[in-house]
């Protein structure tokens, strides 16, 4: 009995650990049942998260160092920028002033933090009954949520597209089985 139980317990532990380490946005979460300002903002963030997930999945050191010209940022520098934008989005969702966090992180840690920031913000906005209460706060200056839509959300989506182009140019295109329209992955 023990010889059967041990492998089963090990398999269960491996599955549990793997599911706990799974990053958000492999696929876009199920849509909300009703359209509200909060659910629309949430879905915009989910679309960004899905695009970023796949634009950064499986990047190599060579991909991270790639830049299309001498004047351009590398893919790695672009990832740093998207992380910063995700913090602005998360802070607006949490209704707290933005503070830039500088720390040495690996690419995997940056990717995880970015995706988790976006998921947290999306979850908060999905439940929000008054999105006008969510502001981007830089010091004493407050900006309405409109600025989050045309600012960090749109900017980060733009950069996710850049990352997809950069990786294609460096010889490592994104997974051809993803469907941006449905937010799913074909098997």
URSUL-V416288 format. One line per field, one symbol per residue. ss: DSSP state (H for helix, E for strand, C for the rest). phi: phi as a letter, one per 20 degrees, with the letter a starting at -180 (. if undefined). psi: psi as a letter, one per 20 degrees, with the letter a starting at -180 (. if undefined). A space follows every 50 residues. Layout:
BEGIN
ss->???
phi->???
psi->???
END
This chain:
BEGIN
ss->CHHHHHHHHHHHHHHHHHHHHCCCCCCCCCCCCCCCHHHHHHHHHHHHHH HHHHHHCCCCHHHHHCCCCCCCCCHHHHHHHHHHHHHHHHHHHHCCCCCC CCCCCCHHHHHHHHHHHHHHHHHHHHHCCCHHHCCEEECCEEECHHHHHH HHHHHHHHHHHHHHHHHHHCCCCCCCCEECCCCEECC
phi->.ffeffffffffffffffffefefngcffgfffcecgffffgffffffgf ffgffdfmfdgfffefbfbfefffgffffgffgfffffffffffmcffcf ddbecfgffffffffffffffgfffgefebfffeceddmeedcfggfffe effffffgfffffffgfffencffgfeecffemccfe
psi->ghhhhghggggggggggghhipqqkgqprqqqhqorgghggghghggggg ggghhipkqrhgghipqirhirqrhghhhgghgghhgggghggilqqppp opqoqrghhggggghhgggggghghhipiniiioqpoocippqrhghhgi dhghghgghhhghggghghjjmqrpiiqohgikrpq.
END
